Amino acid sequence: MAFKSANLSVLAYANGFTFWHYKSAEDTDGDMTAAGYFDGAADLLRPGDMLALNGAGDSAALVRVSSNRKGNVGVGFTTDWETQAAVADAAGGETVDAEARSAVNAVIRALERVGVLAA
């Protein structure tokens, strides 16, 4: 789905820091942490701000605004990393384990969603 400004509200503000709440009945926390989701709030969100996310079903997350450059807002689950280069999907080798490759690729997608790896 898409970001809706009416679903974003301030929970607390102090000393240049804002703690936000965002609720979406259609999107999961995975959707909401995807690149570009919060670009529509670029004029409000600042690096270091925190967002409490409540999404579809029981999904919930607490994330940090990691960047806001030229209208592109990035959010992530921690402040301990910078986005790393993209990683190729698992492939090659003599022995093929489809389940292991699928699991590794799922981890890569999850790390891309939260901004640890470039997509």
N, C-alpha and C positions, 0 to 999 in steps of 0.2 A: 504494500500500500504506500501511502505517502504521508509525509509530515503534515500535521494540522496545527497551526499556531494556537488555536483555541484550546488545545490539549496541554499546552505548556504553561506552567505556573511557577511562581517564586515561592519557595518554602521559607527561605531565610536569606538575608543579605547583611554582610558586615565587612568593613575594611577592604572593599573591592572584590570580595568573594561572594558568589551567589550559589545557593543550593536550590536546584530546580526539581520539579516533579513533572513527568510526562506520562500520560495515560493513553493507551491505544487499545481499542477492543478488537482491532483487525490484525495488528502486528505483534510478533514475538520480540523478545529482547534481541534475538539474532538479527531480525529485520532492522530493529532500531539502532543497532550498532554497526550496520553496514555503511560503507563509504557513501557519503552524500546525503544520508537520510536527514540530518539536521541542517543542511545547507540553507534551508528557508529561514532559519533562526540565526544566521551568521551575524546579524546586527545586534543580537542580544548575548550570545554565548561567548565567553572568554576562556582562553586556556587556563586551566586550574579550577574552573567551576566544576561542580559535581551535579550529576543528574540521577535521580531515583526514577527508574523506568518500571512501569507496570504495563504488561502487554496481554495479548490474547491468552485465554486459558489462565494458567497459573504462572506464566513467565514473569520474571522480575529480575532486575539487575541494578547495581549501583556502579556508575561509570564516571570517569573524569573526562572533561573536554581536554583533549590532548593538543589540538591545534585549531587555528582559525586563520587561514591564509587566503586572501582574495575571494572570500565568500565560500570557501570549502572548509567545512567543519569536520574535525575528526574526533571521535570518542573512543575510549579504550578502558579496559578493566583495571589497569595499573599504571603507575607513573614510572616504573622501573626499566622501561625499554624505549628505544626509538625504533621506528619501523625499519625492518631489515629487507633485503632484496627478496624478490619473488623466488619461490622454490618450485621446481618442476615436480609434476606428479610422479609417483613411484612407477618405474618401468625398468625393463632389462633384466639381466641376470639369467643364470641357467635354470634355476628352479622358480616356477611361477606359483605364488600363493595369492590367489585372487582375494581372499578374505583379508589378508595382511595388507595388500595394496589398497584395498578399499578403506581400511581403517586408517592407514597412513594418509591417504588423500583426504579423508574426512578431517583429520587433525590439521592438515594444511589449510583447508577451507575455513575451519574455525579460527585459526591464527590470522588468516586474511581478514575475516569479518571483524575481529577486534583490533586490527591495526598493527599486530606484531610483524606480519609479513605483508609486503606489497602484493596486491592482486595481479 
